[in-house]
Amino acid sequence: MALTSYTAGLSMNQVDILRDLLDRYGFDFSAKDYAFFAATKGKLHVTAYEKGPKVLVQGKETEDFVRFLLEPEVLGEAKLGYEEVWNAEMFEPHFGIDESGKGDLFGPLVIAGVYTNEHSTRQLMDAGIMDSKRISSAKRIKELATVIRQHVGDGFKVIRWAPQKYNDLYQQMGNVNRMLARGHARAIQDLHRRYPSCPRALCDQFSRSGLIQKELKRMNLSLTLDERTKAESDLAVAAASILARESFLDWIEKVSQRTGVDVPLGAGARTTEAAREFANQYGPDCLQDLVKAHFRNLEDL
């Protein structure tokens, strides 16, 4: 499958070089929020974001642009196609764990894990797998989740705690990070049973208290656990984020269809209004099955 999306970090000097390059090759420039600029030529889109800074290239001609223009003229190094060399750790067997729904008033908390090795990592990379937070389309999430399952076989685990289960666990544990640690450890445990020789697991760092490691010790699981910020740059973690997001959005979609109320995402004013609408229509007790009861939004009802 042809590469249709690519991201790379830039220096401020490289941002200027990229702008000159795009101008020279006849790209049309436009303004974009949180970006130095966006440029388009045909079906190829290039955006230089302020955060990083970084460049995002999208479209059917992404691979040629990266290989023949971006790398030699802006980045000054050839990385595309040599990922096994400059990011060898990502191609070694490991579990990637991520979650979805933690910051949403409505819906479950979903934790997913994916096992990858050299072969499946390359397949996921070629399929354009990326962190779910960069994908706004629910349809695209479903498409990529299907691709992931095709390439990893039984090497995935999805744990979905619907609101009632979530609220029960929160009453018992009193802390979301402790709940996340238990879910992450359970996903690792399940995958470890299938791939006992896998030596390592990787996840985003959400606590500095060693909570996941404590859960793994309680389960008598011995393997290396890496916790780091921006772990979603790893393909196994990115794949887990997509499977978790798919499961979360599936719950939102089904509840919206069943109740006739458009269930909003996040935890803003719209979610408070939706919770009020549910309470008025079905009674306040219904919220136990729909929302995370400790969120402050419910104090306004």
N, C-alpha and C positions, 0 to 999 in steps of 0.2 A: 504494500500500500504506500502510495506516495506521501511524503511528508507535507502536511498542510498547516502546521503551526510550529513556531520556533521562538524561544526566548533566550536572550543573553544579556549579561550585565555590561554596562558601558561606563566609561569615564566621561567627565564633562567634555573633555577634548574630543572624544569619540562621538559624542552627540553632535558636535559641530561638523565633524568629518562626515557623519551619516547624512546630515542635512544637505551638505554640499553635493554628496554623491547622488542623493535622490533628485535634487534640483537638476543636476547634470544629465540624468537619465529621463527627465521629462515627467516626473511624478507630480501630481496635483496635491497641493498642501491644504490642510484644513485644521481648524482649532478643535481641541478635544480636552475635556476636563481631566485635570491631574497629569497632563502630558505636555511636553515641550512642543510637540507637533504630531500630526497624523498625516500620512501621505498615501496616495492611491494611484496605481497605474493598472488599468484593466481590472483584473480580479485579484490583484496582489495588494495587500494592505500592510503598511509599516507604521508602527506607532512607537515613539520614543517617550517613555513614561518618566515623570520626575522622580518617583520613588525608586531608588536603586542607585543611579538611574539604570534603566534597562530598555531593551528594544523587543517588541513583539512583532513577529512577521507572520502573516496569515494569508492563505490562498493556495491555489493549485500550483503556482510557480515558486512556492516557498523554498523548496530544496535547491533549485538552480540559483535563486537570489542569494541564499546563504553561502553556497559553495563558491560561486564565481564573483560575488560582489561584496557581501557583508564580511566574510572571513578574510579574504585577502586585502581588501581596501580599508576596512574599518577596524576589525578585531585584531588583524595581524597574526592570526594563527588558525590552523585547520583543526577543528574539533568534530564537525559533523562526520559521522561514519567511524570515528575513532573513540567512541564513548567507552569502550571496554578498556582503553588505555588510560584516559584521564579521569575516569570515574569507575575504576575496576571494582570497588566495593559494592556498587549497585548491582553488578552482574553476578555476584556471589550468592549462594543460597541464603535466603533470610525471609522472615515474616515482616510484613508491614502492617501497622495497625492505625486506624483513624476512626473518627466519630462524626456524627451529624445530629443536629437537633438540640445541642446543649444550650444554645442561646435563644431558642424559640419557645414562646409561651405555650402554643398548641403543639400537640404531637409527641411522638416518642423520643427517647434517646436511643440512637442506633450506633453500635460499635461493630466495625468490620475488620477482618484480617485477611491478608492475601499472602500466599507463599509464592516466591519467584526464584528462578535460577537463571543461568546465563541465557538459555533458550527462550524462556517465556518473557524475560525482561526485554530482549531484542524485539520480540513480537509485539509487546505492549508499546514499546517506543515507536515502532513502525506504524502502529495503529493510531497514533496520536493521543495516547492516554496522558492526561494531565490532572493536576489538582482540581477537584470538583468546584472549588470556590471560584475558579476562572471560567466556569461554564454556567451560563444563566438559563439555558433552555432545558426544561424537564425532558423534552423529547430526546435531546442530545445525550443527556445523562443515561436514559434508558438504552440508547443505541450503544454507547460505550460500555455500559454494564454487561450487555449481551456479548460484546467482543471480549471483554475480560474473562467471562465465564468460559467462553470457547477456548481461550488460550491457556487458562490455568487449571482447567478440569475441576477436580475436587479440592483444589488448593485454595479454598476460601471459606470463611465463616462469617455469618451475619447474625448479630444478637440485637433484637429489637425489644426494648422495654416500653410497652405502651404506657400511657399516662397513669393508669391505675397501679400497675406494677412499679413504675418510676416513683410514684408518690409513696407507696409502701416502703420501698427501699430507702427513700429519703428520710422517712420517719425513723427507720432503723439506724441509718448511718449518719444522718444529719449533715452531710457534706457531699457536694457534687464531685469533687476531686476523688474522694474515697470511692464513690460509685464508679467513676470512670476507671479508676485503677482496677477495681474488681472486674469490670467488663473487659478491659484490655487483657488482663491476665486470663480470663476465661477464653477469649479468642485465641490467645497464644497456646493455652492448654489444649484446645481442640485441634489446632493445626499441628501441634507437636506430637499428638497421638498418631497422626497420619504421616508425618515426616519427622521421625524421632532423631534422625541424623542432622537436622537443620541446627546450626550452632548459634543463631543470632536472631534477635527481634529488634525492630526499629519503630519508634513512634515519636510524635511531637511532644515536646516537654511542656506539661501543664502544671507540674508541681516539682518543687525541689526537695520534697520530703521522702523520696524513695518509696512512694506508695505502691507502685506496680511491683517493684522488686520484693516488697514485703508480702504481697499477695502471691507472687510466684513461689516464694519460700514456703508459704503456708501450704501450697499445692505440691511441694517437693519437686518443683521444676528447676532444673539447673541448666541455664543457657545465658549467653551474653545479652544484656538488654541495653540498647542505645536509646537515649532520650535526648533529642536536640531540637532547637527551634528550626522552623522551615523544613521539617522532615519530609513534607509533601513534595519536595524536589526529587525524592526517591520514587521510582516507578511503582514499587510494591505499596508504599504508603499512598501514593496518588490513586492507585487502583482501589485500595481499601476505601479511600474517601469517596470514590464514585459509587461503589456498592452500598456504602452507608447512606449516601445521599439518595440513591434510588429507592431504598427501603423507606426512608423518611418521607419522601415525596409521594410514594405509593400510599402511605397511611393518610396523608393530607388529602390526596385526590379522592380516596374512597369515602372518607368522612364528609367531604364537601358534597359528593354525589348523594350520599345517604341522607344527609340532613337538609340539603338545599341551601345551606349557608356556605358562602365562599370563605373557607378557612384561610386567614392571612398568615404569612410567614413573619418571623422576627418577634419582637416584643415591644413594639411601639404602640401608638395611640389606636391604630386600626385593630390591633389584636385585643386591646381592652374593650373596644366597642363590640367586637365579635363575641367576646366572652359574655358581655352584658346581654347581647341578643340571644345567645344560647340559654342563659339563665332565665330570661323573661319568657322564652318560648317553651322550654322543657323543664324549668325548675333549677334552682342552684345546685342540687345534688348531681346533676348531669355533668358538671364541670370536672368532677373527680375522674371521669373517663376521657376527658378531652384536653386538659391543661396540666401543666406542672404547678402544683398547688402552692409552692413556696415563692413564686414570682410576685413581685410587688405590685404588678398590674392589678391583681385581684383585690388589693386594698381599696381601689377606687370604685369598686362595684357597689 
